[in-house]
Amino acid sequence: QKVFRVIPQNDEQVEVINSLASSIQVDFWQPDSVTLVRPKMQVDFRVEADKCFEVEDLLKESGLEYRVLIDNLQAALDAQFDSKARTTTHSYEKYNNWETIAAWTADIAAQNPDLVSRSVIGETYEGRPMYLLKMGKSSPNKKAIFIDCGFHAREWISPAFCQWFVKEAVETYGKDTVMTTLLNSLDFYVLPVVNIDGYVYTWTNNRMWRKTRSKNANSYCIGTDPNRNFNAGWCTLGASKNPCDSTYCGSAPESEKETKALADFIRDHLSTIKAYLTIHSYSQLLLFPYAYTYKLPWNYKELNSIAQAASKELASLYNTKYTYGPAAATIYPAAGGSDDWAFDEGIKYAFTFELRDTGRYGFVLPESQIKPTCEETVLAVKYIANYVLQHLY
């Protein structure tokens, strides 16, 4: 299997990509769907091994310039596990499977009882408990920040970040003044993996799986895109009504047990949750509402300046460049996302991170990049959290 990158220059070349996608099963990495492809946009897609020659011929024939980002996906998948931390137990510098992450949530709470507690906010379609960690020194009337990871099953760097952030909090509490202030003054809710069933499936069956694993009525195709399943411009721009598509919006808003559990928790804690951060990959972006419309949020100036400053903080460590802005205009429109929904519920600080990289490895980021990716992202998250603390509402 190979991953290609093309940049269509005009509408005719966009049409070539459209017809290619309709004749051959193509897995779009960026953007999420062929319907979002526009001229001058970077388009990354994966092609099955037996179709690669056909695709290359088609691209050459139509004069579309392309490059092969990943020449042998299987080799790249094997090479992901390149961290020096070879251990069968949990490691912050490795990709951990769900069983390991679940056990870790219990351990981290048991080891840090005055700082971390664990609860279950629901269960997945396949019956797995959705564990939520709450971090912070207990004191009355605290405001909170909600962080979730692992919406899309194949974005493995995302759950790795949630684990790292918890580690960072418990290890630097009492040592780092900013983290100590944050945990004394705020609570952090951390949902390490939203789409647990999908995540498990990427470990057992198909590393490139994206959606949930729920069955769809009248269709053989499995799963819904959980980040198209929220009641924010649901199933309009950039979402699909076809259960076989990777951006399928589901049969109704919150049709998925996972998204409903998440939405219910946030609704129940709306008076305390003041910021919502959702972690995805890849592209190195810091996005804020809206994705379902080109309309700018009422506090656009403030969100833009936070994103700018947080991106600068992030770059201060390894010089990793992030692009920031309102999602629809910055990347492409996508309806039904959790950040837009949280914002419309009244959480005025809502951000989506798209972590490393910009396509060299895409969804198969090597483990050796977990540590630098997480270290730099923590800086941005701490900046945002500190800003929220100074601007409570």
Residue pairs with C-beta under 8 A, 6 or more apart in sequence:
1 46
1 47
1 48
1 49
1 52
1 72
1 73
1 74
2 46
2 47
2 49
2 52
2 68
2 70
2 71
2 72
2 73
3 29
3 44
3 45
3 46
3 47
3 68
3 69
3 70
3 73
3 362
4 44
4 45
4 46
4 47
4 55
4 59
4 66
4 67
4 68
4 69
5 42
5 43
5 44
5 66
5 67
5 68
5 69
5 359
6 13
6 17
6 43
6 59
6 64
6 65
6 66
7 40
7 41
7 42
7 43
7 65
8 14
8 16
8 17
8 37
8 38
8 39
8 40
8 41
8 43
8 64
9 39
9 40
10 39
11 39
13 39
13 62
13 63
13 64
14 37
14 38
14 39
16 58
16 59
16 62
16 64
17 34
17 37
17 43
17 64
18 34
18 37
20 26
20 55
20 58
20 59
21 28
21 34
21 45
24 47
24 51
24 54
24 55
25 48
25 51
26 34
26 45
26 46
26 47
26 55
27 45
27 46
27 47
27 208
27 246
28 34
28 43
28 44
28 45
28 246
29 44
29 45
29 46
29 359
29 362
29 363
30 42
30 43
30 44
30 282
30 283
30 359
30 362
31 37
31 41
31 43
31 331
31 332
32 225
32 238
32 246
32 247
32 332
32 334
33 238
33 240
33 245
33 246
33 247
35 238
35 240
36 238
36 332
36 333
36 334
37 43
38 332
41 332
42 359
44 69
44 359
44 362
46 73
46 208
47 55
56 66
59 66
69 359
69 360
69 362
70 76
70 361
70 362
70 364
73 364
76 361
76 364
77 207
77 364
79 364
79 366
80 95
80 156
80 364
80 365
80 366
80 367
81 94
81 95
81 367
82 366
82 367
82 368
83 91
83 93
83 94
83 366
83 367
83 368
83 370
84 93
84 368
85 91
85 93
85 94
85 367
87 94
89 100
90 96
90 100
90 101
90 103
90 104
90 107
92 160
92 163
92 164
92 167
92 370
92 371
92 374
93 367
93 370
93 371
94 367
94 370
95 156
95 160
95 367
95 370
96 104
96 159
96 160
96 163
97 200
97 203
98 128
98 193
98 196
98 199
98 200
98 203
101 159
101 163
101 192
101 193
102 129
102 131
104 163
105 118
105 131
105 133
105 192
106 118
108 116
108 133
108 166
108 167
108 170
109 116
109 117
109 118
109 133
111 170
112 170
114 137
114 138
115 135
115 136
115 137
115 169
115 170
115 173
115 183
116 133
116 134
116 135
116 166
116 170
117 133
117 134
118 131
118 132
118 133
118 134
119 131
119 132
119 134
120 129
120 130
120 131
120 132
121 130
121 132
121 191
121 261
121 262
121 264
121 265
122 129
122 130
122 257
122 258
122 260
122 261
122 262
122 264
122 265
123 129
123 130
123 257
123 261
124 130
124 195
124 196
124 197
124 212
124 213
124 257
124 258
125 197
125 212
125 213
125 214
125 256
125 257
125 258
126 196
126 197
126 200
126 213
128 196
128 197
128 200
130 191
130 194
130 196
130 258
130 261
130 262
131 191
131 192
132 189
132 190
132 191
132 265
133 166
133 189
133 190
133 191
133 192
134 187
134 188
134 189
134 190
135 166
135 169
135 170
135 183
135 187
135 188
135 189
135 190
136 142
136 144
136 183
136 184
136 186
136 187
136 188
137 183
137 184
139 184
142 185
142 186
142 187
142 272
143 186
143 187
143 272
143 273
143 274
143 388
143 389
143 392
144 186
144 187
144 188
144 189
144 269
144 272
144 273
144 274
145 186
145 187
145 188
145 189
145 273
145 274
145 275
145 276
145 277
145 385
145 388
146 188
146 189
146 191
146 266
146 269
146 273
146 275
146 276
146 277
146 342
146 347
147 162
147 165
147 188
147 189
147 190
147 191
147 277
147 278
147 279
147 381
148 162
148 190
148 191
148 194
148 262
148 277
148 278
148 279
148 338
149 158
149 159
149 161
149 162
149 190
149 191
149 192
149 193
149 194
149 278
149 279
150 158
150 159
150 162
150 192
150 193
150 194
150 195
150 196
150 199
151 158
151 194
151 195
151 226
151 227
151 278
151 280
151 338
152 158
152 195
152 198
152 210
152 211
152 225
152 226
152 227
152 280
153 195
153 198
153 199
153 201
153 202
153 209
153 210
153 211
154 202
154 207
154 208
154 209
154 210
154 363
155 280
155 281
155 282
155 355
155 363
156 202
156 281
156 363
156 365
157 281
157 282
157 355
157 356
157 365
157 369
157 370
157 373
158 279
158 280
158 281
158 355
159 192
159 193
159 199
160 370
160 373
160 374
161 279
161 355
161 373
161 374
161 377
162 190
162 191
162 192
162 193
162 279
163 192
164 370
164 371
164 374
164 375
164 378
165 188
165 190
165 374
165 377
165 378
165 381
166 190
166 192
168 179
168 374
168 378
169 179
169 183
169 188
172 179
172 180
173 179
173 180
173 183
174 180
178 382
178 386
179 382
181 386
181 389
182 188
182 382
182 385
182 386
182 389
185 389
186 385
186 388
186 389
187 272
188 385
189 265
189 269
189 273
191 262
193 199
194 226
194 258
194 259
194 262
195 211
195 212
195 226
195 258
196 258
197 212
197 213
197 214
197 258
198 209
198 210
198 211
198 212
198 213
198 223
201 209
201 213
202 208
202 209
207 364
208 363
209 223
210 223
210 225
210 246
211 222
211 223
211 224
211 225
211 226
211 246
211 248
212 223
212 224
212 225
212 226
212 256
212 258
213 222
213 223
214 222
214 223
214 224
214 255
214 256
214 257
215 222
216 222
216 223
216 224
216 243
216 248
216 251
217 251
219 243
219 244
221 242
221 243
221 244
221 248
223 243
223 248
224 243
224 248
224 249
224 250
224 251
224 255
224 256
225 239
225 246
225 247
225 248
225 249
225 250
225 336
226 256
226 258
226 259
226 338
227 278
227 280
227 334
227 336
227 337
227 338
228 234
228 235
228 238
228 239
228 240
228 247
228 248
228 249
228 250
228 334
228 335
228 336
228 337
229 249
229 250
229 253
229 254
229 255
229 256
229 259
229 336
230 253
230 254
230 259
230 263
230 336
230 337
230 338
230 340
230 341
231 253
231 254
231 263
231 336
231 341
232 290
232 292
232 335
232 336
232 337
232 340
232 341
232 343
232 344
233 290
233 292
233 293
233 335
233 336
233 340
234 249
234 253
234 335
234 336
235 241
235 249
235 335
235 336
236 292
236 335
237 292
237 293
237 328
237 333
237 334
237 335
238 247
238 291
238 292
238 332
238 333
238 334
238 335
239 247
239 248
239 249
239 334
239 335
239 336
240 246
240 247
240 248
240 249
241 248
241 249
242 248
247 334
249 335
249 336
250 256
250 259
253 336
254 260
254 263
259 338
262 338
263 341
266 273
266 276
266 342
266 345
266 347
267 345
270 345
270 346
270 347
273 347
274 347
274 348
274 349
274 388
274 392
274 393
275 347
275 349
275 350
275 351
275 384
275 385
275 388
276 338
276 339
276 342
276 343
276 347
276 349
276 350
276 351
277 350
277 351
277 352
277 353
277 381
277 384
278 338
278 339
278 351
278 352
278 353
279 352
279 353
279 355
279 377
280 352
280 353
280 354
280 355
281 354
281 355
281 356
281 363
281 365
282 354
282 355
282 356
282 357
282 358
282 359
282 361
282 362
282 363
282 365
283 323
283 331
283 354
283 358
283 359
284 320
284 321
284 322
284 323
284 354
284 355
284 356
284 357
284 358
285 322
285 323
285 324
285 330
285 331
285 352
285 353
285 354
286 307
286 310
286 311
286 314
286 322
286 323
286 324
286 351
286 352
286 353
286 354
286 380
287 307
287 324
287 325
287 326
287 327
287 330
287 331
287 339
287 351
287 352
287 353
287 354
288 297
288 303
288 304
288 307
288 324
288 325
288 326
288 327
288 339
288 343
288 350
288 351
288 352
289 297
289 303
289 326
289 327
289 339
289 340
289 343
289 344
289 350
290 296
290 297
290 326
290 327
290 328
290 340
290 343
291 326
291 327
291 328
291 333
291 334
291 335
291 337
291 339
291 340
291 352
292 328
292 333
292 334
292 335
292 336
292 337
292 340
293 328
293 333
294 328
294 329
294 333
296 326
297 303
297 326
297 343
299 348
300 326
303 326
303 349
303 351
304 324
304 325
304 326
306 349
306 351
306 383
306 384
306 387
307 324
307 325
307 351
308 324
309 383
309 387
310 324
310 351
310 380
310 381
310 383
310 384
311 322
311 323
311 324
311 380
313 379
313 380
313 382
313 383
314 320
314 322
314 376
314 377
314 379
314 380
315 321
315 322
315 376
316 379
317 372
317 375
317 376
317 379
318 372
318 375
318 376
320 356
320 372
320 376
322 380
323 330
324 330
327 333
327 334
327 337
327 339
327 340
327 352
328 334
337 352
339 350
339 351
339 352
340 350
342 350
343 350
348 393
349 384
349 387
349 388
351 384
353 377
353 380
355 365
355 373
355 377
356 365
356 369
356 373
357 365
357 369
361 369
365 373
